[in-house]
């Protein structure tokens, strides 16, 4: 039953992530607020091609895409495979967290962050930006996780130290990344790290604390190198987004941290 709940929740979160990926770069509301004429409102989704309002049967994660053979029911314009792939990726990320942490409150916090991490990853690939609102929401979920530990332990000195060290780590990660970006920019004579990446470093510090900084830096550096090679081969562009390496590293190190605590 737990596994079914995680899969069902992962599918719903994956569908949510695809909506964020489409809406945020286009300044379309995804939570509340008015929208432009012809664009979806915060509570309704439409086909990007014909603007027809999608029914619940069109929005069932993965299965609707398969049932409709990857086409819009109304205009029959192909729906990119990235939508079900993103939804499946979110499900797999949720299952990975479940395998490590089990069915508990830690899983809830990580699953809450997964759709925003997925959205940040895809948006950075598409637009080379890490939108502030998604970075801040991911950080807010991390802060909520810290506060839960604080209140659960009834304000003990250990819980106070735990929260304080993670908040301090957020500032340290941000300062370190800014310095590394500044140093590399001077050495390479070109921009090496965007300010969005610096803000995400702060979020990573809030989630991981000081004890995992080496693992996070090494893994993100290695993934950044691998990804840059693939990007230059496929895209034929020298400039590549670093966000996907940071996001993947945060998720992986979180799971490694959790497995060591078990």
Buried (B, 14 or more C-beta within 10 A) or exposed (E): EEEEEBBEBBBBBBBBBBBBBBBBBEEBBBEEEEBEEEBBBBEEBBBBEEEEEBEEEBEBBBEBBEEBEBEBBBEEEEBEEBBBBBBBBBBEBBBBBBBBBEEEEBBBBBBBBBBBBBBBBBBBBEEBBBBEEBBEBBBBBBBEBBEBBBEEBEEEEEBEEBBEBBBBBBEBBBBBBBEBBEEBEEEEEEEBBBBBBBBBBBBBBBBBBEEBBEBBBEBBBEBBEEBBEEBEEEEEEEEBBBBBBBBBBBBBBBBBBBEEEE
